[in-house]
Amino acid sequence: MKLRPLRLPTTRPSAPGPGQEKVRDASVARRLWLSAAVIVALLAIASGPLGLREGLGRMRAEFVAMRYAQTAAEGLMARPVDRAKVVGSVDRALELAPVHDVVTRQAGVLYMYAGAYPQAVKALRALERGDLSNDISLGHCLLLTGETEEGTALLLGAAAHAQKRRLSGRGGDYMYATLMNNIGYALADGNAELPQAREFVRQAVELAPLQPAYIDSLGWVCYRMGEYKQAAFYLERAVRHGGARNSAENYYHLGAAYARLGKIRLAARALLKALEYDPQYDEAISELRRLRYELPPPMPV
């Protein structure tokens, strides 16, 4: 039987795709932006005679900056994703509002989703420590930029803080599961403290056993630990439960697990699906190239 050769897209240098946190629904955000635009317009009318033009100019700049951030978020939800365009929108948002905490926080997370980890680190470092979500994002990006010791310490500290909050009765199961999943996934993605990562994600799955993002995280931890059969089991479940919510990352994880098990055709199918979502997903492209090398030559006809 003749095997059809794999066709690989043209690639650009980039880092792996976004983590498990999701960008919020764009339709809700559009309504919020429309409301904000009305407020800014009313303020513009009222402030002209009062000599507040400088403050209003800053307010306008911050509003436009947040709109650029929203455009970047919508770009990450598009299929296929254009990472360069997303990063450009975030750059512009920070140019317009360089010291606005909300814009800076959004910029750090959006840079992370787009794989621009050094820019994400710079933005997230500008924020005050203590916000668990920000600390987790920063720790994740530090691991992926080679700052393993600092990133690991930040993530383990966030886990300890989350556990203390839960013991004191602050925050429910949903919030705790989200934090444990994101910390565990970040550690696994950075290939650090894998036994701890497995325990954190296990707690998240125990609290929400049908949450596809948590199941995917557990599968990825197993993959990092070399347990490929177990990894494929969880990653198949994650994709099955994810449905329309699946991302390039979900398909890359599944394809990588199949590849390690020698299931070449299934791996290639999953990896090509990842590239339909994100043509610049370098890890999926590299895995496909490796599989192409391993494919047997066509049989004579």
Steps between C-alpha positions, in 0.01 A plus 500: 500500500636839403522757776416857414782739602424760762470860382641742752407869512756776481614578855602808692709498817263483794445326829234245597139604524289627785443321828180380659342831594240610244440839343156625594209499259538769232128585472481594868816706466359691201199610704731621775709697251188663357388607848846638573499694171171668593642599840814645344293698249284647776808592701650667192192719464492589869871562551569738211375815672660398832861505376559129559633423155829353621328252729247419231781439250654248736161337550451472126846347459426243769169414340663451158775294667240269652334470162832390351526242779152374417592478131799287601275274709263455207799426276603215729151354463513518119568199284771502384687711755734774375744536789693790348179702467401420858839609634482819295165589654634442850809710425275786392287468814808542720623796296172680564472413871845398630418543871138383510478192724202344322658540156834369628333196658311422180814553294700253708242226462443567130874493431510163676213363291677617185825330600687830548641392835776761549248782441257328736765481773577870463133599527417265787807607699366857494199391708499467877555148633225328694230457234496123453394504135776746410759305700403177326525659156838653586630173642390316186674749273816497710523123460459531125773766478751287689469667842413169661588567863304824527205367301476182706521689830226739388269217396553294815444814708172563316394141569573537872304827508203341322499209743504736801214700354294186457568378854390838634173474309580770242415403144294205388582175325478656154766761572725251677475250213581773248808611694627145556453414135680810377791453741535131419480561129757780516743273686446217252535731202830622644605142585547588868394327825296240312382294803368821656343601171318166480362544852378852431323397179361185664329720759348712223371194313359357822293815549393529133545157333335602171690826445694446174775749587578317824500159331735637234733629772507160668580337169781747436652433843495127422665572165776702665559212743539252213169321566387520139222241507339667801555839338319393181209368709444837668575711193250302289238566768587869508453536124179297508349710780638826358311491172481848349709639788809304398812702420817445302666409826255216568569343162876551532503324837302207362715478189821502705372216719398295197842558345677362809278192484590444132148578376633698207182558300295603804783729611525665159124554486492666844804718426361619168179587681705711743650689206154572360438697819847654529726479193791645702501228766869409477490196725229338288698577185817352648314185604354460154841533342631229731210273408555563132856380539377182669232421241596199286575566132212448253456141388554431130179477297 
